[in-house]
Amino acid sequence: MSYPRSAVTRESKSSKKNLKKKKEKMDQLQNIISLRINDDEKRALEKLTKSTSKSISEIMREAIAQWSSNRRKLCLD
C-alpha cells in the first residue's frame, strides 16, 4: 500500500537528536530498585515532586548522590 507524499511525515533533525538522547538516557537507566517507605515519607516525596517538577526517581537519584558525597567527606576526615 502506498501513501501520498503529503501523508508521510518527516522528522526534523532536532527531533531525531532528541529521540537519540532520550534513548541513550533510557539505556543508562535500566536498573529498578524497590523501596518500602511509610505514609509520611510518601507524602514528603509527593510534595517534593510537585514543588520541584521532578520525578520521584530523579529526587531519589539526587538524594543518593548527596548521601554518597556526604559519606565520602566523612570518611576522608
C-alpha positions in Angstrom: 0.0 0.0 0.0 1.4 3.4 -0.9 0.7 6.7 0.8 0.5 10.1 -0.8 3.8 12.0 -0.2 1.9 14.6 1.8 0.7 12.0 4.3 4.2 10.9 5.1 5.6 12.9 8.0 9.3 13.6 8.3 11.1 14.1 11.5 13.3 17.1 11.8 17.0 16.8 12.6 16.4 18.2 16.1 13.6 15.8 16.7 15.9 12.9 15.7 18.6 14.2 18.0 16.1 14.5 20.9 14.9 10.9 20.4 18.5 9.7 20.3 19.3 11.5 23.5 16.2 10.1 25.2 17.1 6.6 24.0 20.6 6.9 25.3 19.3 8.2 28.7 16.9 5.3 28.9 19.6 2.8 28.0 21.6 4.1 31.0 18.7 3.8 33.4 17.7 0.1 33.2 18.0 -0.8 36.9 14.9 -0.8 39.1 15.1 -0.7 42.9 12.0 -1.3 45.0 11.8 0.7 48.2 9.4 0.5 51.1 8.5 3.8 52.8 5.9 4.8 55.3 3.0 7.2 54.5 4.7 10.3 55.8 7.8 9.6 53.6 5.5 9.1 50.6 3.7 12.4 51.3 7.0 14.1 51.6 8.2 12.7 48.2 4.9 13.7 46.6 5.2 17.2 47.9 8.8 17.4 46.5 7.7 16.2 43.1 5.0 18.9 42.9 7.3 21.7 44.2 10.3 20.8 42.0 8.6 19.3 38.9 10.9 16.3 39.2 10.0 12.7 39.3 10.4 10.5 42.4 13.2 8.7 40.5 15.1 12.0 39.9 14.7 13.0 43.6 15.9 9.7 44.8 18.9 9.8 42.5 19.8 13.2 43.8 19.4 12.0 47.4 21.7 9.1 46.7 24.3 11.3 45.1 24.1 13.8 48.0 24.3 11.0 50.6 27.3 9.4 48.8 29.1 12.8 48.6 28.5 13.4 52.3 29.6 9.9 53.2 32.8 10.3 51.2 33.6 13.6 53.0 33.0 11.9 56.4 35.3 9.1 55.5 38.1 11.4 54.4 38.1 13.4 57.6 
